[in-house]
Amino acid sequence: ASHVLEEGDVSIAAVAQPFLDRIAMDLGNSVKLSVLDSESVLVIAVAQGKRDYALTVTVGQRMPIHAGAAGKLLFAHAGREQQ
């Protein structure tokens, strides 16, 4: 998550951030963009929700693949080689 992009590279986190912000604002829930990274899920972008019980998630946070909905969804749609 802290990788420095070389000139000309496009950051998917930067492209996604306005959409995440809008969803979080409209729904009040926290929103995250995660990717499979080796044997874990890596959060690469976050928009915090404003509800009392909105989850707190941070960029760079890692979770085991089996520990949340995002990991299970990404794993289910990964190619057989990656699984």
PyMOL Python script that loads the backbone (N, CA, C, O; Angstrom):
from pymol import cmd

cmd.read_pdbstr("""\
ATOM      1  N   ALA A   1       0.820  -1.195   0.000  1.00  0.00           N
ATOM      2  CA  ALA A   1       0.000   0.000   0.000  1.00  0.00           C
ATOM      3  C   ALA A   1       0.857   1.249   0.000  1.00  0.00           C
ATOM      4  O   ALA A   1       0.411   2.306  -0.444  1.00  0.00           O
ATOM      5  N   SER A   2       2.048   1.146   0.478  1.00  0.00           N
ATOM      6  CA  SER A   2       2.902   2.327   0.516  1.00  0.00           C
ATOM      7  C   SER A   2       3.863   2.374  -0.672  1.00  0.00           C
ATOM      8  O   SER A   2       4.786   3.187  -0.693  1.00  0.00           O
ATOM      9  N   HIS A   3       3.646   1.504  -1.656  1.00  0.00           N
ATOM     10  CA  HIS A   3       4.502   1.439  -2.839  1.00  0.00           C
ATOM     11  C   HIS A   3       4.477   2.767  -3.590  1.00  0.00           C
ATOM     12  O   HIS A   3       3.406   3.320  -3.841  1.00  0.00           O
ATOM     13  N   VAL A   4       5.632   3.267  -3.941  1.00  0.00           N
ATOM     14  CA  VAL A   4       5.724   4.514  -4.693  1.00  0.00           C
ATOM     15  C   VAL A   4       5.639   4.186  -6.176  1.00  0.00           C
ATOM     16  O   VAL A   4       6.413   3.377  -6.687  1.00  0.00           O
ATOM     17  N   LEU A   5       4.703   4.812  -6.855  1.00  0.00           N
ATOM     18  CA  LEU A   5       4.518   4.553  -8.276  1.00  0.00           C
ATOM     19  C   LEU A   5       5.554   5.299  -9.106  1.00  0.00           C
ATOM     20  O   LEU A   5       5.952   6.420  -8.787  1.00  0.00           O
ATOM     21  N   GLU A   6       5.969   4.652 -10.163  1.00  0.00           N
ATOM     22  CA  GLU A   6       6.878   5.318 -11.076  1.00  0.00           C
ATOM     23  C   GLU A   6       6.085   6.237 -11.990  1.00  0.00           C
ATOM     24  O   GLU A   6       4.881   6.057 -12.169  1.00  0.00           O
ATOM     25  N   GLU A   7       6.753   7.205 -12.556  1.00  0.00           N
ATOM     26  CA  GLU A   7       6.093   8.182 -13.418  1.00  0.00           C
ATOM     27  C   GLU A   7       5.323   7.471 -14.530  1.00  0.00           C
ATOM     28  O   GLU A   7       5.870   6.599 -15.205  1.00  0.00           O
ATOM     29  N   GLY A   8       4.067   7.837 -14.719  1.00  0.00           N
ATOM     30  CA  GLY A   8       3.241   7.253 -15.756  1.00  0.00           C
ATOM     31  C   GLY A   8       2.373   6.108 -15.281  1.00  0.00           C
ATOM     32  O   GLY A   8       1.414   5.745 -15.963  1.00  0.00           O
ATOM     33  N   ASP A   9       2.682   5.523 -14.123  1.00  0.00           N
ATOM     34  CA  ASP A   9       1.849   4.449 -13.588  1.00  0.00           C
ATOM     35  C   ASP A   9       0.532   5.014 -13.071  1.00  0.00           C
ATOM     36  O   ASP A   9       0.473   6.155 -12.613  1.00  0.00           O
ATOM     37  N   VAL A  10      -0.503   4.222 -13.147  1.00  0.00           N
ATOM     38  CA  VAL A  10      -1.815   4.626 -12.656  1.00  0.00           C
ATOM     39  C   VAL A  10      -2.102   3.865 -11.371  1.00  0.00           C
ATOM     40  O   VAL A  10      -1.951   2.644 -11.316  1.00  0.00           O
ATOM     41  N   SER A  11      -2.510   4.579 -10.357  1.00  0.00           N
ATOM     42  CA  SER A  11      -2.848   3.963  -9.080  1.00  0.00           C
ATOM     43  C   SER A  11      -4.329   3.634  -9.059  1.00  0.00           C
ATOM     44  O   SER A  11      -5.170   4.529  -9.140  1.00  0.00           O
ATOM     45  N   ILE A  12      -4.651   2.347  -8.949  1.00  0.00           N
ATOM     46  CA  ILE A  12      -6.059   1.956  -8.880  1.00  0.00           C
ATOM     47  C   ILE A  12      -6.704   2.543  -7.628  1.00  0.00           C
ATOM     48  O   ILE A  12      -7.893   2.861  -7.638  1.00  0.00           O
ATOM     49  N   ALA A  13      -5.936   2.691  -6.554  1.00  0.00           N
ATOM     50  CA  ALA A  13      -6.474   3.288  -5.332  1.00  0.00           C
ATOM     51  C   ALA A  13      -6.879   4.736  -5.577  1.00  0.00           C
ATOM     52  O   ALA A  13      -7.935   5.168  -5.115  1.00  0.00           O
ATOM     53  N   ALA A  14      -6.058   5.485  -6.293  1.00  0.00           N
ATOM     54  CA  ALA A  14      -6.374   6.885  -6.586  1.00  0.00           C
ATOM     55  C   ALA A  14      -7.592   7.002  -7.496  1.00  0.00           C
ATOM     56  O   ALA A  14      -8.417   7.897  -7.317  1.00  0.00           O
ATOM     57  N   VAL A  15      -7.706   6.115  -8.455  1.00  0.00           N
ATOM     58  CA  VAL A  15      -8.859   6.127  -9.361  1.00  0.00           C
ATOM     59  C   VAL A  15     -10.135   5.773  -8.604  1.00  0.00           C
ATOM     60  O   VAL A  15     -11.187   6.363  -8.849  1.00  0.00           O
ATOM     61  N   ALA A  16     -10.048   4.818  -7.692  1.00  0.00           N
ATOM     62  CA  ALA A  16     -11.224   4.343  -6.959  1.00  0.00           C
ATOM     63  C   ALA A  16     -11.664   5.265  -5.831  1.00  0.00           C
ATOM     64  O   ALA A  16     -12.832   5.242  -5.444  1.00  0.00           O
ATOM     65  N   GLN A  17     -10.750   6.080  -5.293  1.00  0.00           N
ATOM     66  CA  GLN A  17     -11.048   6.858  -4.090  1.00  0.00           C
ATOM     67  C   GLN A  17     -12.300   7.732  -4.184  1.00  0.00           C
ATOM     68  O   GLN A  17     -13.093   7.733  -3.243  1.00  0.00           O
ATOM     69  N   PRO A  18     -12.519   8.487  -5.289  1.00  0.00           N
ATOM     70  CA  PRO A  18     -13.742   9.294  -5.343  1.00  0.00           C
ATOM     71  C   PRO A  18     -15.023   8.459  -5.286  1.00  0.00           C
ATOM     72  O   PRO A  18     -16.033   8.903  -4.740  1.00  0.00           O
ATOM     73  N   PHE A  19     -14.978   7.263  -5.843  1.00  0.00           N
ATOM     74  CA  PHE A  19     -16.144   6.373  -5.817  1.00  0.00           C
ATOM     75  C   PHE A  19     -16.363   5.820  -4.407  1.00  0.00           C
ATOM     76  O   PHE A  19     -17.498   5.743  -3.936  1.00  0.00           O
ATOM     77  N   LEU A  20     -15.278   5.439  -3.742  1.00  0.00           N
ATOM     78  CA  LEU A  20     -15.383   4.956  -2.370  1.00  0.00           C
ATOM     79  C   LEU A  20     -15.929   6.056  -1.459  1.00  0.00           C
ATOM     80  O   LEU A  20     -16.788   5.806  -0.614  1.00  0.00           O
ATOM     81  N   ASP A  21     -15.421   7.275  -1.641  1.00  0.00           N
ATOM     82  CA  ASP A  21     -15.883   8.404  -0.831  1.00  0.00           C
ATOM     83  C   ASP A  21     -17.374   8.634  -1.014  1.00  0.00           C
ATOM     84  O   ASP A  21     -18.094   8.867  -0.043  1.00  0.00           O
ATOM     85  N   ARG A  22     -17.833   8.570  -2.239  1.00  0.00           N
ATOM     86  CA  ARG A  22     -19.247   8.807  -2.530  1.00  0.00           C
ATOM     87  C   ARG A  22     -20.132   7.725  -1.903  1.00  0.00           C
ATOM     88  O   ARG A  22     -21.168   8.033  -1.313  1.00  0.00           O
ATOM     89  N   ILE A  23     -19.728   6.473  -2.030  1.00  0.00           N
ATOM     90  CA  ILE A  23     -20.501   5.372  -1.451  1.00  0.00           C
ATOM     91  C   ILE A  23     -20.552   5.516   0.073  1.00  0.00           C
ATOM     92  O   ILE A  23     -21.612   5.352   0.678  1.00  0.00           O
ATOM     93  N   ALA A  24     -19.411   5.822   0.691  1.00  0.00           N
ATOM     94  CA  ALA A  24     -19.374   5.986   2.143  1.00  0.00           C
ATOM     95  C   ALA A  24     -20.263   7.145   2.580  1.00  0.00           C
ATOM     96  O   ALA A  24     -20.953   7.051   3.595  1.00  0.00           O
ATOM     97  N   MET A  25     -20.251   8.231   1.823  1.00  0.00           N
ATOM     98  CA  MET A  25     -21.073   9.388   2.163  1.00  0.00           C
ATOM     99  C   MET A  25     -22.560   9.056   2.010  1.00  0.00           C
ATOM    100  O   MET A  25     -23.366   9.400   2.874  1.00  0.00           O
ATOM    101  N   ASP A  26     -22.917   8.395   0.920  1.00  0.00           N
ATOM    102  CA  ASP A  26     -24.328   8.074   0.662  1.00  0.00           C
ATOM    103  C   ASP A  26     -24.895   7.061   1.655  1.00  0.00           C
ATOM    104  O   ASP A  26     -26.040   7.191   2.089  1.00  0.00           O
ATOM    105  N   LEU A  27     -24.101   6.053   2.015  1.00  0.00           N
ATOM    106  CA  LEU A  27     -24.592   4.968   2.861  1.00  0.00           C
ATOM    107  C   LEU A  27     -24.238   5.124   4.337  1.00  0.00           C
ATOM    108  O   LEU A  27     -24.901   4.553   5.204  1.00  0.00           O
ATOM    109  N   GLY A  28     -23.200   5.893   4.616  1.00  0.00           N
ATOM    110  CA  GLY A  28     -22.760   6.054   5.989  1.00  0.00           C
ATOM    111  C   GLY A  28     -21.873   4.929   6.487  1.00  0.00           C
ATOM    112  O   GLY A  28     -21.403   4.966   7.624  1.00  0.00           O
ATOM    113  N   ASN A  29     -21.642   3.943   5.661  1.00  0.00           N
ATOM    114  CA  ASN A  29     -20.807   2.799   6.031  1.00  0.00           C
ATOM    115  C   ASN A  29     -19.383   2.988   5.526  1.00  0.00           C
ATOM    116  O   ASN A  29     -19.149   3.703   4.552  1.00  0.00           O
ATOM    117  N   SER A  30     -18.437   2.343   6.195  1.00  0.00           N
ATOM    118  CA  SER A  30     -17.063   2.345   5.708  1.00  0.00           C
ATOM    119  C   SER A  30     -16.985   1.483   4.453  1.00  0.00           C
ATOM    120  O   SER A  30     -17.698   0.488   4.320  1.00  0.00           O
ATOM    121  N   VAL A  31     -16.114   1.879   3.546  1.00  0.00           N
ATOM    122  CA  VAL A  31     -15.946   1.171   2.277  1.00  0.00           C
ATOM    123  C   VAL A  31     -14.454   0.962   2.064  1.00  0.00           C
ATOM    124  O   VAL A  31     -13.647   1.852   2.334  1.00  0.00           O
ATOM    125  N   LYS A  32     -14.096  -0.215   1.581  1.00  0.00           N
ATOM    126  CA  LYS A  32     -12.679  -0.481   1.330  1.00  0.00           C
ATOM    127  C   LYS A  32     -12.493  -1.160  -0.010  1.00  0.00           C
ATOM    128  O   LYS A  32     -13.388  -1.844  -0.507  1.00  0.00           O
ATOM    129  N   LEU A  33     -11.331  -0.963  -0.584  1.00  0.00           N
ATOM    130  CA  LEU A  33     -10.922  -1.653  -1.800  1.00  0.00           C
ATOM    131  C   LEU A  33      -9.777  -2.566  -1.394  1.00  0.00           C
ATOM    132  O   LEU A  33      -8.757  -2.107  -0.881  1.00  0.00           O
ATOM    133  N   SER A  34      -9.953  -3.855  -1.626  1.00  0.00           N
ATOM    134  CA  SER A  34      -8.971  -4.846  -1.202  1.00  0.00           C
ATOM    135  C   SER A  34      -8.527  -5.692  -2.381  1.00  0.00           C
ATOM    136  O   SER A  34      -9.253  -5.845  -3.363  1.00  0.00           O
ATOM    137  N   VAL A  35      -7.328  -6.238  -2.272  1.00  0.00           N
ATOM    138  CA  VAL A  35      -6.790  -7.142  -3.287  1.00  0.00           C
ATOM    139  C   VAL A  35      -6.190  -8.354  -2.591  1.00  0.00           C
ATOM    140  O   VAL A  35      -5.779  -8.282  -1.433  1.00  0.00           O
ATOM    141  N   LEU A  36      -6.147  -9.476  -3.320  1.00  0.00           N
ATOM    142  CA  LEU A  36      -5.415 -10.641  -2.818  1.00  0.00           C
ATOM    143  C   LEU A  36      -3.931 -10.354  -2.975  1.00  0.00           C
ATOM    144  O   LEU A  36      -3.487  -9.906  -4.032  1.00  0.00           O
ATOM    145  N   ASP A  37      -3.178 -10.609  -1.939  1.00  0.00           N
ATOM    146  CA  ASP A  37      -1.735 -10.386  -1.974  1.00  0.00           C
ATOM    147  C   ASP A  37      -1.081 -11.573  -1.292  1.00  0.00           C
ATOM    148  O   ASP A  37      -1.025 -11.644  -0.065  1.00  0.00           O
ATOM    149  N   SER A  38      -0.591 -12.495  -2.089  1.00  0.00           N
ATOM    150  CA  SER A  38      -0.008 -13.726  -1.598  1.00  0.00           C
ATOM    151  C   SER A  38      -1.070 -14.524  -0.839  1.00  0.00           C
ATOM    152  O   SER A  38      -2.041 -14.978  -1.443  1.00  0.00           O
ATOM    153  N   GLU A  39      -0.905 -14.698   0.456  1.00  0.00           N
ATOM    154  CA  GLU A  39      -1.859 -15.503   1.225  1.00  0.00           C
ATOM    155  C   GLU A  39      -2.721 -14.656   2.152  1.00  0.00           C
ATOM    156  O   GLU A  39      -3.207 -15.145   3.172  1.00  0.00           O
ATOM    157  N   SER A  40      -2.909 -13.388   1.798  1.00  0.00           N
ATOM    158  CA  SER A  40      -3.736 -12.515   2.624  1.00  0.00           C
ATOM    159  C   SER A  40      -4.480 -11.517   1.740  1.00  0.00           C
ATOM    160  O   SER A  40      -4.287 -11.467   0.525  1.00  0.00           O
ATOM    161  N   VAL A  41      -5.325 -10.733   2.378  1.00  0.00           N
ATOM    162  CA  VAL A  41      -6.058  -9.668   1.704  1.00  0.00           C
ATOM    163  C   VAL A  41      -5.446  -8.354   2.163  1.00  0.00           C
ATOM    164  O   VAL A  41      -5.269  -8.132   3.361  1.00  0.00           O
ATOM    165  N   LEU A  42      -5.125  -7.486   1.217  1.00  0.00           N
ATOM    166  CA  LEU A  42      -4.500  -6.200   1.502  1.00  0.00           C
ATOM    167  C   LEU A  42      -5.471  -5.085   1.161  1.00  0.00           C
ATOM    168  O   LEU A  42      -5.994  -5.039   0.048  1.00  0.00           O
ATOM    169  N   VAL A  43      -5.720  -4.185   2.105  1.00  0.00           N
ATOM    170  CA  VAL A  43      -6.583  -3.038   1.876  1.00  0.00           C
ATOM    171  C   VAL A  43      -5.743  -1.949   1.206  1.00  0.00           C
ATOM    172  O   VAL A  43      -4.716  -1.535   1.745  1.00  0.00           O
ATOM    173  N   ILE A  44      -6.184  -1.481   0.017  1.00  0.00           N
ATOM    174  CA  ILE A  44      -5.404  -0.478  -0.704  1.00  0.00           C
ATOM    175  C   ILE A  44      -6.071   0.894  -0.756  1.00  0.00           C
ATOM    176  O   ILE A  44      -5.426   1.874  -1.128  1.00  0.00           O
ATOM    177  N   ALA A  45      -7.345   0.981  -0.390  1.00  0.00           N
ATOM    178  CA  ALA A  45      -8.026   2.284  -0.335  1.00  0.00           C
ATOM    179  C   ALA A  45      -9.199   2.177   0.626  1.00  0.00           C
ATOM    180  O   ALA A  45      -9.818   1.120   0.750  1.00  0.00           O
ATOM    181  N   VAL A  46      -9.502   3.280   1.306  1.00  0.00           N
ATOM    182  CA  VAL A  46     -10.545   3.290   2.324  1.00  0.00           C
ATOM    183  C   VAL A  46     -11.293   4.611   2.311  1.00  0.00           C
ATOM    184  O   VAL A  46     -10.714   5.668   2.057  1.00  0.00           O
ATOM    185  N   ALA A  47     -12.590   4.536   2.589  1.00  0.00           N
ATOM    186  CA  ALA A  47     -13.401   5.715   2.890  1.00  0.00           C
ATOM    187  C   ALA A  47     -14.170   5.376   4.161  1.00  0.00           C
ATOM    188  O   ALA A  47     -14.943   4.417   4.183  1.00  0.00           O
ATOM    189  N   GLN A  48     -13.967   6.144   5.204  1.00  0.00           N
ATOM    190  CA  GLN A  48     -14.592   5.860   6.492  1.00  0.00           C
ATOM    191  C   GLN A  48     -16.046   6.314   6.511  1.00  0.00           C
ATOM    192  O   GLN A  48     -16.377   7.396   6.026  1.00  0.00           O
ATOM    193  N   GLY A  49     -16.900   5.482   7.070  1.00  0.00           N
ATOM    194  CA  GLY A  49     -18.303   5.810   7.225  1.00  0.00           C
ATOM    195  C   GLY A  49     -18.531   6.706   8.429  1.00  0.00           C
ATOM    196  O   GLY A  49     -17.656   6.846   9.283  1.00  0.00           O
ATOM    197  N   LYS A  50     -19.701   7.308   8.494  1.00  0.00           N
ATOM    198  CA  LYS A  50     -20.040   8.228   9.580  1.00  0.00           C
ATOM    199  C   LYS A  50     -21.028   7.651  10.585  1.00  0.00           C
ATOM    200  O   LYS A  50     -21.379   8.319  11.558  1.00  0.00           O
ATOM    201  N   ARG A  51     -21.474   6.438  10.366  1.00  0.00           N
ATOM    202  CA  ARG A  51     -22.415   5.827  11.310  1.00  0.00           C
ATOM    203  C   ARG A  51     -21.708   5.478  12.610  1.00  0.00           C
ATOM    204  O   ARG A  51     -20.486   5.334  12.653  1.00  0.00           O
ATOM    205  N   ASP A  52     -22.494   5.345  13.658  1.00  0.00           N
ATOM    206  CA  ASP A  52     -21.935   5.031  14.973  1.00  0.00           C
ATOM    207  C   ASP A  52     -21.138   3.734  14.973  1.00  0.00           C
ATOM    208  O   ASP A  52     -20.127   3.625  15.668  1.00  0.00           O
ATOM    209  N   TYR A  53     -21.583   2.760  14.204  1.00  0.00           N
ATOM    210  CA  TYR A  53     -20.936   1.451  14.216  1.00  0.00           C
ATOM    211  C   TYR A  53     -20.196   1.151  12.915  1.00  0.00           C
ATOM    212  O   TYR A  53     -20.022  -0.013  12.556  1.00  0.00           O
ATOM    213  N   ALA A  54     -19.764   2.182  12.215  1.00  0.00           N
ATOM    214  CA  ALA A  54     -19.000   1.979  10.980  1.00  0.00           C
ATOM    215  C   ALA A  54     -17.652   1.344  11.328  1.00  0.00           C
ATOM    216  O   ALA A  54     -16.991   1.763  12.279  1.00  0.00           O
ATOM    217  N   LEU A  55     -17.254   0.350  10.567  1.00  0.00           N
ATOM    218  CA  LEU A  55     -15.972  -0.316  10.799  1.00  0.00           C
ATOM    219  C   LEU A  55     -14.817   0.644  10.554  1.00  0.00           C
ATOM    220  O   LEU A  55     -14.886   1.503   9.675  1.00  0.00           O
ATOM    221  N   THR A  56     -13.773   0.493  11.328  1.00  0.00           N
ATOM    222  CA  THR A  56     -12.564   1.280  11.112  1.00  0.00           C
ATOM    223  C   THR A  56     -11.570   0.394  10.373  1.00  0.00           C
ATOM    224  O   THR A  56     -11.156  -0.654  10.871  1.00  0.00           O
ATOM    225  N   VAL A  57     -11.202   0.829   9.193  1.00  0.00           N
ATOM    226  CA  VAL A  57     -10.286   0.080   8.342  1.00  0.00           C
ATOM    227  C   VAL A  57      -9.182   1.039   7.927  1.00  0.00           C
ATOM    228  O   VAL A  57      -9.438   2.225   7.717  1.00  0.00           O
ATOM    229  N   THR A  58      -7.949   0.536   7.807  1.00  0.00           N
ATOM    230  CA  THR A  58      -6.841   1.395   7.406  1.00  0.00           C
ATOM    231  C   THR A  58      -6.147   0.838   6.172  1.00  0.00           C
ATOM    232  O   THR A  58      -6.078  -0.374   5.969  1.00  0.00           O
ATOM    233  N   VAL A  59      -5.638   1.744   5.358  1.00  0.00           N
ATOM    234  CA  VAL A  59      -4.857   1.345   4.189  1.00  0.00           C
ATOM    235  C   VAL A  59      -3.620   0.601   4.685  1.00  0.00           C
ATOM    236  O   VAL A  59      -2.955   1.033   5.626  1.00  0.00           O
ATOM    237  N   GLY A  60      -3.326  -0.505   4.047  1.00  0.00           N
ATOM    238  CA  GLY A  60      -2.192  -1.330   4.436  1.00  0.00           C
ATOM    239  C   GLY A  60      -2.557  -2.454   5.383  1.00  0.00           C
ATOM    240  O   GLY A  60      -1.738  -3.329   5.661  1.00  0.00           O
ATOM    241  N   GLN A  61      -3.789  -2.433   5.883  1.00  0.00           N
ATOM    242  CA  GLN A  61      -4.250  -3.493   6.785  1.00  0.00           C
ATOM    243  C   GLN A  61      -4.296  -4.819   6.032  1.00  0.00           C
ATOM    244  O   GLN A  61      -4.711  -4.873   4.874  1.00  0.00           O
ATOM    245  N   ARG A  62      -3.866  -5.881   6.697  1.00  0.00           N
ATOM    246  CA  ARG A  62      -3.907  -7.222   6.106  1.00  0.00           C
ATOM    247  C   ARG A  62      -4.803  -8.116   6.962  1.00  0.00           C
ATOM    248  O   ARG A  62      -4.860  -8.001   8.186  1.00  0.00           O
ATOM    249  N   MET A  63      -5.494  -9.004   6.265  1.00  0.00           N
ATOM    250  CA  MET A  63      -6.334  -9.989   6.952  1.00  0.00           C
ATOM    251  C   MET A  63      -6.150 -11.330   6.265  1.00  0.00           C
ATOM    252  O   MET A  63      -5.876 -11.379   5.066  1.00  0.00           O
ATOM    253  N   PRO A  64      -6.298 -12.432   7.018  1.00  0.00           N
ATOM    254  CA  PRO A  64      -6.282 -13.745   6.369  1.00  0.00           C
ATOM    255  C   PRO A  64      -7.443 -13.839   5.371  1.00  0.00           C
ATOM    256  O   PRO A  64      -8.491 -13.226   5.573  1.00  0.00           O
ATOM    257  N   ILE A  65      -7.255 -14.581   4.333  1.00  0.00           N
ATOM    258  CA  ILE A  65      -8.272 -14.702   3.292  1.00  0.00           C
ATOM    259  C   ILE A  65      -9.598 -15.196   3.857  1.00  0.00           C
ATOM    260  O   ILE A  65     -10.656 -14.741   3.421  1.00  0.00           O
ATOM    261  N   HIS A  66      -9.565 -16.100   4.800  1.00  0.00           N
ATOM    262  CA  HIS A  66     -10.786 -16.703   5.331  1.00  0.00           C
ATOM    263  C   HIS A  66     -11.508 -15.813   6.354  1.00  0.00           C
ATOM    264  O   HIS A  66     -12.611 -16.152   6.784  1.00  0.00           O
ATOM    265  N   ALA A  67     -10.907 -14.678   6.754  1.00  0.00           N
ATOM    266  CA  ALA A  67     -11.419 -13.923   7.898  1.00  0.00           C
ATOM    267  C   ALA A  67     -12.464 -12.860   7.560  1.00  0.00           C
ATOM    268  O   ALA A  67     -12.940 -12.176   8.466  1.00  0.00           O
ATOM    269  N   GLY A  68     -12.826 -12.701   6.327  1.00  0.00           N
ATOM    270  CA  GLY A  68     -13.825 -11.684   6.009  1.00  0.00           C
ATOM    271  C   GLY A  68     -14.459 -11.926   4.660  1.00  0.00           C
ATOM    272  O   GLY A  68     -14.011 -12.773   3.888  1.00  0.00           O
ATOM    273  N   ALA A  69     -15.496 -11.180   4.389  1.00  0.00           N
ATOM    274  CA  ALA A  69     -16.237 -11.352   3.142  1.00  0.00           C
ATOM    275  C   ALA A  69     -15.384 -11.012   1.922  1.00  0.00           C
ATOM    276  O   ALA A  69     -15.452 -11.706   0.907  1.00  0.00           O
ATOM    277  N   ALA A  70     -14.581  -9.951   2.014  1.00  0.00           N
ATOM    278  CA  ALA A  70     -13.771  -9.551   0.859  1.00  0.00           C
ATOM    279  C   ALA A  70     -12.807 -10.663   0.443  1.00  0.00           C
ATOM    280  O   ALA A  70     -12.682 -10.968  -0.743  1.00  0.00           O
ATOM    281  N   GLY A  71     -12.137 -11.259   1.405  1.00  0.00           N
ATOM    282  CA  GLY A  71     -11.195 -12.334   1.104  1.00  0.00           C
ATOM    283  C   GLY A  71     -11.875 -13.538   0.479  1.00  0.00           C
ATOM    284  O   GLY A  71     -11.362 -14.127  -0.473  1.00  0.00           O
ATOM    285  N   LYS A  72     -13.021 -13.899   1.013  1.00  0.00           N
ATOM    286  CA  LYS A  72     -13.753 -15.052   0.479  1.00  0.00           C
ATOM    287  C   LYS A  72     -14.226 -14.784  -0.942  1.00  0.00           C
ATOM    288  O   LYS A  72     -14.165 -15.667  -1.798  1.00  0.00           O
ATOM    289  N   LEU A  73     -14.693 -13.580  -1.193  1.00  0.00           N
ATOM    290  CA  LEU A  73     -15.156 -13.213  -2.530  1.00  0.00           C
ATOM    291  C   LEU A  73     -13.994 -13.195  -3.529  1.00  0.00           C
ATOM    292  O   LEU A  73     -14.101 -13.746  -4.625  1.00  0.00           O
ATOM    293  N   LEU A  74     -12.892 -12.561  -3.144  1.00  0.00           N
ATOM    294  CA  LEU A  74     -11.734 -12.500  -4.042  1.00  0.00           C
ATOM    295  C   LEU A  74     -11.177 -13.892  -4.312  1.00  0.00           C
ATOM    296  O   LEU A  74     -10.824 -14.206  -5.448  1.00  0.00           O
ATOM    297  N   PHE A  75     -11.095 -14.724  -3.286  1.00  0.00           N
ATOM    298  CA  PHE A  75     -10.580 -16.087  -3.447  1.00  0.00           C
ATOM    299  C   PHE A  75     -11.486 -16.909  -4.355  1.00  0.00           C
ATOM    300  O   PHE A  75     -11.007 -17.658  -5.207  1.00  0.00           O
ATOM    301  N   ALA A  76     -12.798 -16.768  -4.170  1.00  0.00           N
ATOM    302  CA  ALA A  76     -13.752 -17.546  -4.974  1.00  0.00           C
ATOM    303  C   ALA A  76     -13.628 -17.221  -6.455  1.00  0.00           C
ATOM    304  O   ALA A  76     -13.877 -18.084  -7.298  1.00  0.00           O
ATOM    305  N   HIS A  77     -13.250 -16.000  -6.784  1.00  0.00           N
ATOM    306  CA  HIS A  77     -13.161 -15.587  -8.184  1.00  0.00           C
ATOM    307  C   HIS A  77     -11.744 -15.541  -8.716  1.00  0.00           C
ATOM    308  O   HIS A  77     -11.511 -15.096  -9.839  1.00  0.00           O
ATOM    309  N   ALA A  78     -10.793 -16.003  -7.909  1.00  0.00           N
ATOM    310  CA  ALA A  78      -9.394 -16.086  -8.364  1.00  0.00           C
ATOM    311  C   ALA A  78      -9.254 -17.290  -9.288  1.00  0.00           C
ATOM    312  O   ALA A  78     -10.052 -18.225  -9.238  1.00  0.00           O
ATOM    313  N   GLY A  79      -8.252 -17.250 -10.109  1.00  0.00           N
ATOM    314  CA  GLY A  79      -7.981 -18.389 -10.984  1.00  0.00           C
ATOM    315  C   GLY A  79      -7.546 -19.600 -10.183  1.00  0.00           C
ATOM    316  O   GLY A  79      -7.076 -19.467  -9.053  1.00  0.00           O
ATOM    317  N   ARG A  80      -7.701 -20.781 -10.764  1.00  0.00           N
ATOM    318  CA  ARG A  80      -7.360 -22.032 -10.067  1.00  0.00           C
ATOM    319  C   ARG A  80      -5.899 -22.052  -9.612  1.00  0.00           C
ATOM    320  O   ARG A  80      -5.589 -22.558  -8.533  1.00  0.00           O
ATOM    321  N   GLU A  81      -5.007 -21.504 -10.431  1.00  0.00           N
ATOM    322  CA  GLU A  81      -3.588 -21.492 -10.073  1.00  0.00           C
ATOM    323  C   GLU A  81      -3.359 -20.687  -8.800  1.00  0.00           C
ATOM    324  O   GLU A  81      -2.580 -21.094  -7.938  1.00  0.00           O
ATOM    325  N   GLN A  82      -4.040 -19.537  -8.678  1.00  0.00           N
ATOM    326  CA  GLN A  82      -3.878 -18.698  -7.495  1.00  0.00           C
ATOM    327  C   GLN A  82      -4.519 -19.324  -6.264  1.00  0.00           C
ATOM    328  O   GLN A  82      -4.014 -19.187  -5.150  1.00  0.00           O
ATOM    329  N   GLN A  83      -5.642 -20.014  -6.476  1.00  0.00           N
ATOM    330  CA  GLN A  83      -6.287 -20.678  -5.345  1.00  0.00           C
ATOM    331  C   GLN A  83      -5.405 -21.763  -4.798  1.00  0.00           C
ATOM    332  O   GLN A  83      -5.779 -22.437  -3.838  1.00  0.00           O
TER     333      GLN A  83
END
""", "prot")
cmd.dss("prot")
cmd.show_as("cartoon", "prot")
cmd.util.cbc("prot")
cmd.orient("prot")
